[in-house]
Amino acid sequence: MAYKIGEACVKCGACANTCPVGAIEEGEDRYIIDPDVCISCGACADTCPVEAIEEE
């Protein structure tokens, strides 16, 4: 199950730098996780300082 970045995202980039498969890119108002690339490892959620990432 892929992860999703919620509205609490502050666009710090910590998640994108942590993703081992490059599934996260910067969006207009927050970072976005590509569910087709995400391997559901949870590294991004563990790294997010504002807990904006959760399983979909």
DRENTORKOL-3810 file (N, C-alpha, C; in nm, 4 decimals):
REM DRENTORKOL-3810
@n.u->0.0844; n.v->-0.1177; n.w->0.0000; ca.u->0.0000; ca.v->0.0000; ca.w->0.0000; c.u->0.0893; c.v->0.1245; c.w->0.0000
@n.u->0.0666; n.v->0.2128; n.w->-0.0925; ca.u->0.1470; ca.v->0.3335; ca.w->-0.1066; c.u->0.1175; c.v->0.4339; c.w->0.0046
@n.u->0.2068; n.v->0.5272; n.w->0.0199; ca.u->0.1913; ca.v->0.6342; ca.w->0.1178; c.u->0.1410; c.v->0.7595; c.w->0.0488
@n.u->0.0828; n.v->0.8500; n.w->0.1275; ca.u->0.0289; ca.v->0.9757; ca.w->0.0760; c.u->0.0750; c.v->1.0889; c.w->0.1669
@n.u->0.1045; n.v->1.2035; n.w->0.1074; ca.u->0.1470; ca.v->1.3210; ca.w->0.1831; c.u->0.0269; c.v->1.4140; c.w->0.1982
@n.u->-0.0056; n.v->1.4477; n.w->0.3220; ca.u->-0.1216; ca.v->1.5303; ca.w->0.3513; c.u->-0.0932; c.v->1.6792; c.w->0.3507
@n.u->-0.1954; n.v->1.7552; n.w->0.3850; ca.u->-0.1885; ca.v->1.9013; ca.w->0.3834; c.u->-0.0916; c.v->1.9604; c.w->0.4849
@n.u->-0.0516; n.v->1.8830; n.w->0.5831; ca.u->0.0415; ca.v->1.9330; ca.w->0.6848; c.u->0.1836; c.v->1.9496; c.w->0.6310
@n.u->0.2082; n.v->1.9027; n.w->0.5099; ca.u->0.3422; ca.v->1.9096; ca.w->0.4483; c.u->0.3928; c.v->2.0541; c.w->0.4453
@n.u->0.5169; n.v->2.0725; n.w->0.4885; ca.u->0.5789; ca.v->2.2045; ca.w->0.4894; c.u->0.6858; c.v->2.2181; c.w->0.3804
@n.u->0.6893; n.v->2.1218; n.w->0.2891; ca.u->0.7817; ca.v->2.1209; ca.w->0.1750; c.u->0.9282; c.v->2.1335; c.w->0.2171
@n.u->0.9655; n.v->2.0600; n.w->0.3201; ca.u->1.1049; ca.v->2.0641; ca.w->0.3656; c.u->1.1965; c.v->1.9768; c.w->0.2804
@n.u->1.1402; n.v->1.8759; n.w->0.2121; ca.u->1.2179; ca.v->1.7890; ca.w->0.1253; c.u->1.2819; c.v->1.6695; c.w->0.1926
@n.u->1.2627; n.v->1.6547; n.w->0.3215; ca.u->1.3231; ca.v->1.5426; ca.w->0.3938; c.u->1.2770; c.v->1.4090; c.w->0.3372
@n.u->1.1511; n.v->1.3986; n.w->0.3027; ca.u->1.0962; ca.v->1.2728; ca.w->0.2508; c.u->1.1579; c.v->1.2372; c.w->0.1158
@n.u->1.1690; n.v->1.3344; n.w->0.0274; ca.u->1.2240; ca.v->1.3102; ca.w->-0.1059; c.u->1.3691; c.v->1.2651; c.w->-0.0973
@n.u->1.4428; n.v->1.3235; n.w->-0.0044; ca.u->1.5835; ca.v->1.2864; ca.w->0.0129; c.u->1.5989; c.v->1.1473; c.w->0.0717
@n.u->1.4976; n.v->1.0972; n.w->0.1399; ca.u->1.5028; ca.v->0.9674; ca.w->0.2061; c.u->1.4509; c.v->0.8530; c.w->0.1193
@n.u->1.3646; n.v->0.8818; n.w->0.0254; ca.u->1.3006; ca.v->0.7768; ca.w->-0.0556; c.u->1.4048; c.v->0.6983; c.w->-0.1360
@n.u->1.4132; n.v->0.5660; n.w->-0.1134; ca.u->1.5153; ca.v->0.4856; ca.w->-0.1818; c.u->1.4862; c.v->0.4599; c.w->-0.3304
@n.u->1.3632; n.v->0.4846; n.w->-0.3742; ca.u->1.3280; ca.v->0.4590; ca.w->-0.5139; c.u->1.2914; c.v->0.5854; c.w->-0.5920
@n.u->1.3042; n.v->0.7016; n.w->-0.5307; ca.u->1.2762; ca.v->0.8277; ca.w->-0.5991; c.u->1.1303; c.v->0.8476; c.w->-0.6352
@n.u->1.0400; n.v->0.8020; n.w->-0.5485; ca.u->0.8967; ca.v->0.8114; ca.w->-0.5756; c.u->0.8364; c.v->0.9455; c.w->-0.5366
@n.u->0.9159; n.v->1.0336; n.w->-0.4767; ca.u->0.8610; ca.v->1.1590; ca.w->-0.4247; c.u->0.9181; c.v->1.2777; c.w->-0.5015
@n.u->0.8267; n.v->1.3648; n.w->-0.5455; ca.u->0.8699; ca.v->1.4855; ca.w->-0.6156; c.u->0.7959; c.v->1.6067; c.w->-0.5599
@n.u->0.8530; n.v->1.7225; n.w->-0.5822; ca.u->0.7936; ca.v->1.8448; ca.w->-0.5310; c.u->0.6713; c.v->1.8831; c.w->-0.6139
@n.u->0.5617; n.v->1.9069; n.w->-0.5442; ca.u->0.4394; ca.v->1.9511; ca.w->-0.6095; c.u->0.4209; c.v->2.0999; c.w->-0.5894
@n.u->0.3061; n.v->2.1498; n.w->-0.6281; ca.u->0.2789; ca.v->2.2926; ca.w->-0.6187; c.u->0.2708; c.v->2.3413; c.w->-0.4742
@n.u->0.1959; n.v->2.2693; n.w->-0.3903; ca.u->0.1804; ca.v->2.3130; ca.w->-0.2517; c.u->0.2339; c.v->2.2134; c.w->-0.1498
@n.u->0.2787; n.v->2.0959; n.w->-0.1960; ca.u->0.3377; ca.v->1.9937; ca.w->-0.1087; c.u->0.4084; c.v->1.8908; c.w->-0.1964
@n.u->0.4836; n.v->1.8039; n.w->-0.1333; ca.u->0.5477; ca.v->1.6963; ca.w->-0.2076; c.u->0.4434; c.v->1.5905; c.w->-0.2424
@n.u->0.4698; n.v->1.5147; n.w->-0.3486; ca.u->0.3757; ca.v->1.4149; ca.w->-0.3983; c.u->0.4475; c.v->1.2811; c.w->-0.4126
@n.u->0.3805; n.v->1.1737; n.w->-0.3711; ca.u->0.4349; ca.v->1.0392; ca.w->-0.3844; c.u->0.3668; c.v->0.9698; c.w->-0.5016
@n.u->0.4461; n.v->0.9180; n.w->-0.5948; ca.u->0.3929; ca.v->0.8430; ca.w->-0.7078; c.u->0.3604; c.v->0.7019; c.w->-0.6589
@n.u->0.2319; n.v->0.6650; n.w->-0.6514; ca.u->0.1942; ca.v->0.5344; ca.w->-0.5968; c.u->0.2421; c.v->0.4167; c.w->-0.6818
@n.u->0.2701; n.v->0.4412; n.w->-0.8095; ca.u->0.3184; ca.v->0.3342; ca.w->-0.8960; c.u->0.4661; c.v->0.3035; c.w->-0.8726
@n.u->0.5376; n.v->0.3971; n.w->-0.8117; ca.u->0.6804; ca.v->0.3792; ca.w->-0.7847; c.u->0.7050; c.v->0.3443; c.w->-0.6377
@n.u->0.6199; n.v->0.3936; n.w->-0.5497; ca.u->0.6339; ca.v->0.3716; ca.w->-0.4046; c.u->0.6376; c.v->0.2221; c.w->-0.3722
@n.u->0.7342; n.v->0.1817; n.w->-0.2879; ca.u->0.7463; ca.v->0.0416; ca.w->-0.2465; c.u->0.6955; c.v->0.0207; c.w->-0.1042
@n.u->0.6296; n.v->0.1197; n.w->-0.0487; ca.u->0.5680; ca.v->0.1123; ca.w->0.0845; c.u->0.6662; c.v->0.0766; c.w->0.1952
@n.u->0.7860; n.v->0.1302; n.w->0.1870; ca.u->0.8875; ca.v->0.0992; ca.w->0.2882; c.u->0.8694; c.v->0.1815; c.w->0.4155
@n.u->0.8038; n.v->0.2987; n.w->0.4052; ca.u->0.7789; ca.v->0.3826; ca.w->0.5217; c.u->0.8921; c.v->0.4753; c.w->0.5598
@n.u->0.9994; n.v->0.4756; n.w->0.4836; ca.u->1.1136; ca.v->0.5623; ca.w->0.5155; c.u->1.0728; c.v->0.7094; c.w->0.5172
@n.u->0.9880; n.v->0.7485; n.w->0.4251; ca.u->0.9446; ca.v->0.8883; ca.w->0.4177; c.u->0.8639; c.v->0.9275; c.w->0.5408
@n.u->0.7734; n.v->0.8406; n.w->0.5825; ca.u->0.6896; ca.v->0.8690; ca.w->0.6993; c.u->0.7736; c.v->0.8806; c.w->0.8251
@n.u->0.8749; n.v->0.7970; n.w->0.8365; ca.u->0.9629; ca.v->0.8008; ca.w->0.9533; c.u->1.0463; c.v->0.9286; c.w->0.9571
@n.u->1.0716; n.v->0.9875; n.w->0.8415; ca.u->1.1565; ca.v->1.1059; ca.w->0.8302; c.u->1.0802; c.v->1.2367; c.w->0.8437
@n.u->0.9525; n.v->1.2374; n.w->0.8108; ca.u->0.8739; ca.v->1.3609; ca.w->0.8078; c.u->0.8665; c.v->1.4265; c.w->0.9457
@n.u->0.9140; n.v->1.5506; n.w->0.9585; ca.u->0.9148; ca.v->1.6185; ca.w->1.0877; c.u->0.7770; c.v->1.6649; c.w->1.1358
@n.u->0.6797; n.v->1.6705; n.w->1.0449; ca.u->0.5460; ca.v->1.7160; ca.w->1.0829; c.u->0.4415; c.v->1.6051; c.w->1.0716
@n.u->0.4875; n.v->1.4836; n.w->1.0519; ca.u->0.3990; ca.v->1.3654; ca.w->1.0428; c.u->0.2879; c.v->1.3831; c.w->0.9394
@n.u->0.3239; n.v->1.4358; n.w->0.8220; ca.u->0.2264; ca.v->1.4605; ca.w->0.7170; c.u->0.2073; c.v->1.3409; c.w->0.6238
@n.u->0.2827; n.v->1.2331; n.w->0.6465; ca.u->0.2774; ca.v->1.1181; ca.w->0.5552; c.u->0.2156; c.v->0.9986; c.w->0.6247
@n.u->0.1186; n.v->0.9379; n.w->0.5559; ca.u->0.0536; ca.v->0.8176; ca.w->0.6115; c.u->0.0193; c.v->0.7207; c.w->0.4998
@n.u->-0.0080; n.v->0.5972; n.w->0.5362; ca.u->-0.0464; ca.v->0.4963; ca.w->0.4380; c.u->-0.1818; c.v->0.5299; c.w->0.3787
@n.u->-0.1951; n.v->0.5054; n.w->0.2508; ca.u->-0.3224; ca.v->0.5294; ca.w->0.1822; c.u->-0.4156; c.v->0.4140; c.w->0.2051
END
